[in-house]
Amino acid sequence: MTATAALLADASAAVLPRAGVAYVHYLSFMVCFGALVLERRLIQPNPSKQDATLMVITDVVYGLAALALLVSGILRVLYFGQGSDFYTENPLFWWKVGLYLGVGGLSLYPTVTYILWAIPLRKGELPQVSEALAKRLAWILNIELVGFALVPLLATLMARGVGLPAA
């Protein structure tokens, strides 16, 4: 093996895991955001069986993607990112974490609601969704979307060193 080939092999061994974890992180963020957009688009009073079922499935996908986002984020901070000090010493990182947790907390209400929809759906019945409930869910989803839309802004600022203490 030539020196160049050995250098490339070493570089790819170091780069590929970092790139893979970053890719999972970005992809899971996009899936979360897309799922929220779809949920927001579908929410309405007394949905059809197809729409109600799609809402339940979409929320499961959202939950799995949010878990992948969390795990890949932790992996990036601890092993595959800029080093834990880069993140934990930056207040923007904590704002980003807070937004993620806030959106996650808000998503509990819709998730519990959709779980309750699964009960009549399994019996072949439609869930009863009042106009007030549909509006409440729409507002929560709107807030979640705004919160999630701010996360990449904070990430791009962090990547450029904004918020880090002066050296």
Secondary structure, 3 states (H helix, E strand, C coil): CCHHHHHHHHHHHHHHHHHHHHHHHHHHHHHHHHHHHHHHHHCCCCCCHHHHHHHHHHHHHHHHHHHHHHHHHHHHHHHHCCCHHHHHCCHHHHHHHHHHHHHHHHCHHHHHHHHHHHHHHHCCCCCCCCHHHHHHHHHHHHHHHHHHHHHHHHHHHHHCCCCCCCC
